[in-house]
Amino acid sequence: MKKHLKWLLEITAIPTAAGQEWRVVNWIEHWALAQKGVKLRKDAFGNLLLTQTRKSAKKPIYITAHLDHPAFVVRKQLDDQHLEMEFRGGVNDAYFVGAKVEVFDNEDNGYIGTVISLQAQAKPFKRVIVKLKKGVAGILIKDDIARWNFKPPFVKDGLLHAPACDDLAGVAAAIAALERIQKLPGLGHVGVLLTRAEEIGFVGAIAAAKNKTVAKNSRLLCLETSRSFPESPIGGGPILRVGDKTSVFGPELTNAATEIMNAQKKFLWQRKLMPGGTCESTAFCEYGYVSTCLCLALGNYHNMKDIDGVLQKKKPAKVAPEVISVSDYHGLVSMLTIICRDLDKPRKATLRKSLETRIHKYKKLLS
């Protein structure tokens, strides 16, 4: 667990943006090289596929997560102190002007600045002007990225505060689960798919689905960090997400995961519809994949503090680190391991068996 927490802290510290996920990709590449029995390849769109070298005749299972987080991308440097940037991802307009950001060049040097204007109607993405604290001549270039200016990830009172939990915590959980699964017999069919550009409409997942990056008979366990609500609290355990604000997910896989977890009598977990956004499972289901979602309850969704209060004009708009429960994270790693371990095993109490028992018991009443 210490090692998995270390990975979580490292990955959630990495600057990333839709289309500019290369820093996280580099971390995963180094991780894969250090693992025995794991192969890494990229599809034509830069999505990452981690598979095991051991063989299995079972239908594949892929744990999926996305590599990006809402962030700024440099369009051009206006002068030595001003940058025009676009924002790739979903954050409400009120949070921009006056917010502090950190700009990163390709050598990971950081430059602090302030958003001084917002062009909210610009297409395809909102545009801002950032004024740097100090002048920088000829260093920042097109496609360098920026994010809100926060401290590095830290844990306090069991909660992780990080610049980007969505979905870098999911990435960390996916590889941690794969490491555990590698040690279990008969699970060579389990792999990990890490997608790009989710925050601008899960286009990496769409490309992977349309072009069959993974076999069509694969079972997909999509990971997310999803906005917490009172009925889906942070610290209440990892969540089997039955749907999002757009769709409900594959009932066959969702119900199977429910049956498996119901058999874990002392395991803390939740089963919820999480309507705070749309996730990749919706896209994979639409393209004919068997897919469901597991997620972590998230505070300060997309770095927006007091979202409801801001929308109701009761609270000032301030950006803040995203927050998840460390115990939920470790629980998600365990939950993924259990589901992958038991998915192809015969189960004593399935929904179909329960229904058949019921009709057998009471069918005389229908005569």
N, C-alpha and C positions, 0 to 999 in steps of 0.2 A: 504493500500500500504506500510506503514511503516513496518508492520508485515511481508509482503511478501518479502520486501527488506532485513529484518533481516534474514529470512530463507535463502535467496540467499547468503548473506555474510557468514553465518555459514556453509552452505553445501559446497560452493566452497573453503572453507579453509581446508576441510578434506582430509588427504592423502588417496589415493586409487589406486589400480592396478588391472588388470585382474586376477581374482582368489583370490584376497585379498581385497574384497570390504567391509569387515566386519565393518569397522568404520562407513561408510555411512549407512549400514544396521542398526547398533545400533541407529543412529540418527533417522532414519525412524521409528524404533520400538518404541522409546520414543514418537515421534510425534503422531503415531497412537494411543497409549494408552491415549493420552490427548484429542483425538477427539471423540465426541459422534456420534454414527451412522456409524462408520467406522470399518471394520474388516480387519485384516492383516493375510495372510497365506503365506507360502513358498511352492513352488513346489519342486519336487525331485531334482532340480538342483540349488536350492538356489535363484531362481528368486522370487521377491516379488509381491504379488497380493493384492491390496487394493480395497475392494468393500464396498458398502453401505448396511446397514442392512434393509433399506426400500425396498419394493418390487416394481417391474416393469415388465410388460409383454413385453416390447419392446426389440428388439435385442440389445445385449450389445454394448456399446462403451467403448473402453479402450484407455486411453492416455498412451503412453509408452515412457520410457527414459532409458538410461543405467547408471549403477552405477560406472563404472570404467573410468580411464583416463590413457594415456601412462605413464608408471613409471617403476622403477627398483625393482627387487625382489632379495633378498640375496640368493645366492647358497651356499656359505660357507665363513667362516672367515679364511683367510690365516694366519694371525698373529694379534697381538693386534692393528695394524694400517692399515691393508689391507683387503679388502673384494672383493670376486668375486661375481658379480651380473649379472643377465640377464635383458634385457630391453624388456618389453611386450608392444608393440605398434609401431606406425609408425613415426619415426623421422629420418631425413637424417643423414648419417654418419658424416658429417662435424661438427655437433653440439655437439659432445660428448667430445672429448679429451680437457681437460683444463676447462670444465664446472664445476661449484660448485653444489653440491648436498647436501640434508639433508636426513639423514637416521633416520628412526623411529623404536624404538623397540616396543614390545607389550604393554608397559606401556606408550607409546607416548613420551618417552624421545627422544630428537633430537640430532644428531651428524653430524657436518659439515665435508664434504670431497670434494675431487677433483677427477674427472675421469682422470686417467693417461694412460689408454690404452683401445683400442677397438678391439674386435674380431668380425668384421662385418659379417663374413660368418658362424658363429656358428649357430647350429640348436638345438631346434626349434626357439631360439631367439638370438639376438645379445648379446655378453657378454662383460663386462667391468671389469676393476680393479679400485676400488675406494680407494684412500689413505685418511684416516681420519686425521683431523687436530690434534687430540689428540688420544693417544692410548686408546683402550677400550678392556679390557680382559674379555672374558667369558660372555658378555651381549648380543651381537647381534647373532641371530640364523637364521637358514634357514627359509625363507618365511617372514622375516621382509622386509619392503619396504623402498624405497627412491624415492625422486622426486627432480627436480631442486630446488635450494635454492632461494626462493623469499620471499618478505614481505607478511604478511597476506593480504587478499583481502581489497581493498579500492576503494572508488569512487572519481573520479576527473573529473570535467567538464562534468558530466553526463555519464561518462564511468566507468564501473567496470573493475578493473585490478585484476586478481586472478590467483593462481597457476593452477586451473583447472575449466574452464567454460564448457568444453566438457567432459561429458555431464551433469555435476553436476548442471549447470544452468537449463538444461532441467528437471532434477529431481525436483528442486525447483519450476519451473513453473508448473509441473504436480500436485504437492500436493497443490499449491496455487489455481490452477484452481479447483481441487476437492473440496477444502474448499468452494469456491464460489458456485459451482454447487450444493453442499449439501443444500444450502439455497433456491434453486429454485424448484418449484413444478414439479412433473412428470419426474424427471431425476434420479430416483433410479437405472437406468440401466447403469450409467456411473461409471467407475472405473479407476484404474491406474495399469499398469504393469511395474515393474522396473527390468531390465535384467542385467545379469552379463557378463563379459568377451567380451564386444563388440569390444574392441580395438585389439583383436587378431583374428577377423573374425566373430564377432557377434554370437559366439557359444551359449551363453545363449538364444538368440532369436531363433536360429535354434532348440535348444532343446525344447523350449517352443512351437514352431510351430509343430514340429514332434510329440510331446506328448500331444498336445491340452491342454496346461495349461489354455488357454481361449477357450471358445466355438468357433467352426468353423464358426458360423454365426456372430461373433463379427466384428464390424467395428473398425479399429485400426488407431489412430492418433499418429504416431511416431514422437517424438521430437528429434531434433539434434541442435548442434551448429556447423555451417558449414562455411568453409573458405569463407571470404568475397572477392568479386571481384568488379571492378569499377561499373559494372551493378547491383550489389547487395550490396549496401553500408551499413555500420554500421550506425544506426540511421535513416534508411529509413523505419523502421517499421518491425514487424515480417514477416516472409516469408512463404507462402504456396509453398512448394518445390514439383514441379511436377515430379522430377526425380533426379538421381545422375549420376555419371560417368559410372554406370553399366546398369541401367534400368530406365524406366519411371514407375510411380506408378499407382495404380488402378484408371482408368479414372472416374468410377462412383462416387467414394468418392471425388476425387480431383475436379471434375466438380461441385459436389454438394456444396463443401466448397467454391468454387469460386463464385457460384451464391449467397450463403449466404453472403459472404463478400462484393460482389458488391452492395448489398442492404444497406450496412452500409456506407452512403454517405460521412461522415466526418472521417472515420476511416483510419488511415495511415497503410498500409500494402503493401506487395509485392508478386508477383507471379513469381517464377523464377525456372529455371533448375539450380541446384547447382552442378557443376561437380567436386568439390574439393575432393570428396571421395565417398565411398559407405556406405549406411546406412541400418538400420534394416528393413525399409519398403521394400527394395528389397528382403530380405529373406522371410518376411511374405507373400509378393505377390507370390513368387515362390512356397510356400507351400499352396497356395490356399486361403489365407485370403484377404479380402477387406481392403486395407491399403493405406494410403497416409502419407505425412510427413509435419510437420511445423518446422521451424528452426529459429535460431537467427544468424545473420551475425557475424562472428568471426574474430577478428584480432589476429595475432601471432598464427596461427593454430598449434596445438600440441606444443605450446611454441617455435615455430621456427620463429624468427624475420627475416624480409626481405627475405622470401623464394625465390622469383624469382631472387633477386639480388645475393643471395648466389649460386643458381644454375648456374647463368651466370658468376660467379666468379667476380662480381663487388662489393660485400659486404662481410665483414667477418661474419662467422657463429656465432651468439650469441643467447642464449636462453632468453626468456622474458615471463612475465606473459601474459596469454590470455586476450583478451579485448572484451567486449560486451557493447552495449548501455543499460543503465538502463531503458530508456523509451521503447526500443524494448522488454525488458523482461516483463514489466508491460503490454505492448500491446499484447504479446503472451498469458499471463494469460487471458486477456479479449477476445482475439480471440478464444481461446479454449472454453471459456464459451459460447460465441455466437454460435459457430458451434454446440456444444453439445445441446444447447437450441433449435436450429432451424432445426437440421438435419432431424427430423421426421415430421416437419410441412409441409403442402402444400405450395409450392412456386409459386408466381404469374408468374414469368418469368423463365421457365426452358428451357434448350437447345432444348428438344423435342418439346415443345410448339412453340418455335421460328421457328423451321424447318417446322412444320406442317402449321403454318401461311404462311410461304414463299411459300410452294408448292401450297397451296390453292389459293394464290394471283396470281401466275404466271403459273399455270399448263396449261392454254390455249396456252401458247407459245410453248408447247411441242407437240401440236396436229399436 
